[in-house]
């Protein structure tokens, strides 16, 4: 345990330059007295660590001394510094520890790898929080990763959610994995940055042209802002339906991003969770599906579907 603490102390001092004993004590979770004992131990072991008293003083390493993580390969460095992944740790109060660990690792990297580590943080972002839908394959991921990493333009054919197909050139800024779904963040020819779902690319052709990535663009900040705006428009009326197996294709075509298969009840019926924008939208959909769906939850939707079905019968009965 003490060996880990001594290494952490050296990495902190290397990353931040100079820290007081109180700051080291708080960062490492030990007493100030223990900090001074550790400094003595490091000094006796030949580590050039010093203390300076008075205003502006503190503990510091000799400027020429560096801890080098030369054993790390390039793929290992990239995997360590991919942006994000700390979402669930935020709930546990550990997200700051993740960032602090990365800061220590960054300080310990040889200069030639430090720039590459920062590049990785700006090109790949992992958002572990889930959508309402599940895994989808992305066979074109390797090619897209190459385009993002090498800052190469791509010529693409893309299918929008409404089925329309467009062909365009894109500057791929970064990739984002939200749960198991991969997205591309890219700039269009007019400079507008948009988010694209990888599974909807029908064609991806790498171009020899290298684009200039804006120095001020931050992938995580862009994604967080986009998610916030998107979720403000997200349907928020959850419904559980029993769906006839012959009509699953309707959900796949009409609302591919808004349903989740829960279980196969028997050879005929499948239980779905579906997100609608409102009870009115859900009611219209269920009535349109007639005998192909059964409302299980919520009860209010079940009741209003029956009520409207009766009104329809009464209305058409009056017409005849």
N, C-alpha and C positions, 0 to 999 in steps of 0.2 A: 504493500500500500504506500509506504514511504517513497519507494522508487518511482511510482507513478506520480506522486506529488512533486518530487524533485524535477522530473521531466516536465511536468505541467508548469512549474515555476520558470524553468528556463525558456520554454516556448512562449509564455506570457511576456517575459521580459524582452525576448527577441522580437515579438510582434508589436509591443507597445513602447519599447525603448526604455522607459523608466517608470517605476511604480513605487509608491510608499509601502512600508511594511503593513500599514493598515489596509491598503488596497489589496495587497497580496493575501492578507489574512482573510478578508471578505471573499475574495475570488476562490480561494482554496479551502475555505471552511475550517481553518485551524486558528489557533491563537497567535498573537504577534510574537510571543516568546518562541513558539514553534517555528515561525518564519525565520527568526534570527538563528535558531539552531540549524535549520536546513541550509541557510546561507553559509554558515561555518562548515557544514559537511561538504557542500559543493566546492567551497574554496580549498579545503584540504584535499579534495579529489582532483584538483588541478583546473577546475572551471574558473575562468577569470570573471568572477562576480564581485561587485563592490557595493558599498553603501556610502551615501553622502548625507551628512546632517545639515540642518538649517533650512531656510526657505528655499524651495525649489529642489530640495534634496530628494533622495529616495534610493532604491536599489536598481542596479543596472548591470548589464553584461558589457564586456569590452567590445567596442565597435567592430573589431576584426574577427570576433568569434561568432560562428553560426552553426546551428544544428541543421544538418542536411538530410532530407529523406530521399537519398539518391536511389534507394532500392525500388521505388515505385515506378511502374511502367506507365506509359502514356494512357492506355485504356483504364488503368487503375485510378490515375489522377482524374480523368474525365468522369468516371463513375462517382468519385467522391464529391466532385464539385458541381454536379448537375443541380440546378436550382430547385428548391422546394423539397417536398417529401416530409416536412415537419408538421403538417396539419394536425394529425391526431396527437402529436406530442404537445401541441399548444394546449389542448384540453387538460393535459397532465401537468402543465407548467414547466415543460422541458424544452420548449422551442428555443429559449435563450441559450440553453446548454448546447444545442446543436450548432447554433451560429458561432458560439464561442469556440467550439471544437474545430469548426472549419477555419476560423481565424487563426488558431494555433497551427493547424496544418498548412495554411497558406504561408504563414511566416517561416515555416520550416522547409518549404519547398526550395529547391535551387532556383535562382533567378530565371533560368531558361524555361522552367515549367510554370512559373507563377502566372505569366501572361496567359498561358494555355488554360490554366484552371479558371481564371476570370472569364475567358471566352466561353468556357463550358457553361458557366452560370448564366450567361446571357443568351445561350442558344438552345438549351434543353431545360424545360421546367416540368416538374411532376406535381400535379394537384391530386392528392389521394382521396379527396372527398368524392362520393359517387354521384352519378346522375340517376335517373329513374330507370335506366335501361342497362343491359349487361354487355358482356364482351363481344367484340367484333374483330375479325381478322384484318390485318393491314399488310398484305404482301409487298406493298411498295415502300415500306418504312425504311429499308436500307438505302434505297436510292434517294429518298427525301432527306434522310440524315446526311448523306454525302453532300447534297445540294446546300443544306443549311450550314454544315461545317466548313465547306469550301467557299461559301458566299457566291454561289453560281446561280445565275438566272435559270428559270425553268419555263418551258412551254407546256401548257397543260390543257386538258379537256376535263371540265368539271360539271357534275350534275347537281343542280340545286335541289333543295328539299321539295320544291313544287314540280320537279321533273324536267325543267328546262335545262338545256346543255349549252355551256359557253366555252369558247376557246380563247385563251389569253396568255400573256407572259407575266410571270410573278418574280419578285425578289423575296426569297424565303428567309425570313428573319429568325424563326425559331420553331421548335416543336414543343407541344404541350401534351402530356398524358394525364387526362382526368379520369381517375379510376382505370378502366381498361380501354378507354376510347382515346385515340390519338387525333390531334388537331395540328394544323399548320397555321402559323401566324406569318402573313406575307403582305408585301406592298404591291398594289396594282400599278399599271403603267402611269396612272395619274398621281401616284404617291400615296393614295389612301390605303391605310393598313386594315386588313380584314382577317377573319378567322375562317379556316376551311377544314372540313372534316375529311380525314384522309381516305376513308372508305369510299368517298364520292368522286375521287379522281379516277377517270377512265384512262387517262394517258398522262405520263410524266416524262418529258424529254429534257435531260440536262443540257444546258447550253455552255459554250466555251466562255461566254461573257461573265466577268466578275463584277458584281455590283458593289457600290459603296454603302456600307451599313451605317446608318445615322449614329453618331457617337452618343447622342442623348437618349436613344431608345433603350428602354428597360423592359425585358420580356415579362418578368413577374408582375411589375406594376401595370403593364398593359393588360395582362390576363386578369388580374384581380379586378381592375376597373370594368373589363368586359363582362366578367361573371356577375358582378354586382348589377350592371345594367340589364343583363339577360334575365337574371332571376327575378327582377322587379316585374318582368312581363311573363314569367313562367306560370302555366296553369296550376292552380292550387286547390282543385276540388277532386280529391282521390275517391275512386269508386272500385268496388270489387264486383266483377261480372263472371257469370258462368257462360262460356262461349262454346257454341257447337263447333267441332273440329273442322267442319267443311268451310267455316267462315273466318278462319284465322288469317287468311290472305287479305281480308278487308282491313284489319288492323295494320298489317305490314305495309299496305299501300297508302292508307289514309293517315295513320298516326304512328309511323315507325319509331319515333323517339319518345312516345308517351305511354307505352304499355310494357308490362313485365309478366311473363308466364310464371305463375306460382306453383301449379301442380296439375297433373292429368288425373282428373277425378275417376274417369272410366274410359271406355273406348269411344264414347260420344262427346263428353263434356270436358272442357279445360277451364281452370280458374285463372282469371286475369286480374291484375291490378292495373288500373288505367287512370291517368290524370286528365281531367277536363278543366276548362277555364271557368265553368260555372255550372250550377245545377240545371240551368236552362239548356246549355250545350249538351250536357249528359242526357237529359230527357229526350231531346230531339234525336240524338244518335241512337238511343235504345229503341225509341219508337220506330225509327227507320230500319232497324235490324229485325224487327218483328219477332218471330219465334226463334231466331238464331242466338239470342242472348237472354239471360235471366239476371236480374239485379239481386245481388246478395247484400251488399252494403253500399251506402247508408240506407237506413230505413226510409228517410224522407224522400229519397229518389225513387225507391220502390213504390211508395204511396202516390207520388205525383205522376208517375208513369201510368199507374192504374187509373187515376183520376182523369188524365188526359185521354187515355184510350176509351174510357166511357163517354167522354164528351164527343170524341170523334164518331163513335157508334151512334150516339144520339143525334148528332148533326146529320149524318148520312141517312139515318132512319127517317128523319123529318123530310129529307129531300125525296125519299121514295114514297 
